[in-house]
Amino acid sequence: MATLSLRGKGFVDEIAALLSAQIPQSGISCEQIASLRKTVGKAVIHLLVFEKYYMRSSNRASLTVLITGADGHVAVDAVGAGGGQGALFRFSWGVEEDFVREVASILRRHGFSQ
């Protein structure tokens, strides 16, 4: 499992649209499989879920991205999981970290940081 937390300025809906458009471009086998949007008071929350097949681990990995924010401040948390191979060994060849790094790369180009 790999995790990431970044903060930046912007609007939650725009950041969600950006990630929904760019993450699937990270590989031919990458797809967005779910998305949810909620509003709680002033806060807007998006939950995005992606899957990607990695040949090096012969397995699919998942990426869950939580985007929250209000008043022009946005927090993005990402969790990559499920890239392990085999029932007993959870060796993943780094696929979860690669999936999470894709989110970091996109957001850092838009001024996000830790």
C-alpha positions, -999 to 999 in steps of 0.1 A, spaced: 0 0 0 12 35 -8 -3 68 4 0 105 -5 -14 137 9 -11 170 -9 -26 205 -4 -31 233 -28 -53 261 -41 -82 257 -65 -117 243 -67 -125 207 -58 -147 201 -89 -119 213 -112 -92 192 -95 -115 161 -97 -121 167 -134 -83 172 -139 -75 139 -122 -104 120 -139 -91 131 -173 -53 126 -167 -50 95 -145 -65 72 -171 -39 85 -196 -12 69 -174 -16 35 -192 -38 17 -217 -51 -5 -190 -60 23 -166 -97 32 -161 -118 51 -136 -143 27 -121 -162 49 -97 -168 84 -86 -189 101 -59 -195 138 -51 -209 151 -19 -214 186 -4 -213 190 34 -219 226 44 -193 246 25 -171 216 18 -172 197 -15 -159 161 -15 -150 139 -44 -141 102 -42 -125 87 -73 -115 51 -78 -92 38 -106 -79 4 -116 -48 -4 -136 -33 -37 -148 5 -40 -143 23 -66 -164 53 -67 -141 32 -79 -112 6 -97 -133 -21 -80 -112 -44 -51 -110 -38 -22 -86 -64 2 -73 -61 39 -67 -85 57 -44 -84 95 -44 -102 116 -19 -105 153 -28 -119 177 -2 -120 215 0 -138 247 6 -131 284 0 -104 278 -26 -83 254 -5 -81 218 -16 -67 186 0 -60 155 -20 -54 121 -4 -45 91 -25 -41 54 -16 -27 28 -40 -34 -8 -31 -39 -43 -44 -8 -46 -65 5 -76 -46 11 -110 -62 1 -143 -47 -19 -154 -17 9 -156 8 34 -130 -5 24 -93 -9 54 -83 -30 40 -58 -55 71 -47 -76 63 -11 -65 30 -8 -85 11 9 -57 38 36 -54 38 41 -92 1 47 -92 2 72 -64 32 90 -80 10 96 -110 -13 117 -88 16 135 -73 30 144 -107 -3 158 -120 -9 178 -88 26 192 -84 23 207 -119 -6 226 -106 11 240 -75 2 213 -49 26 204 -22 27 186 11 
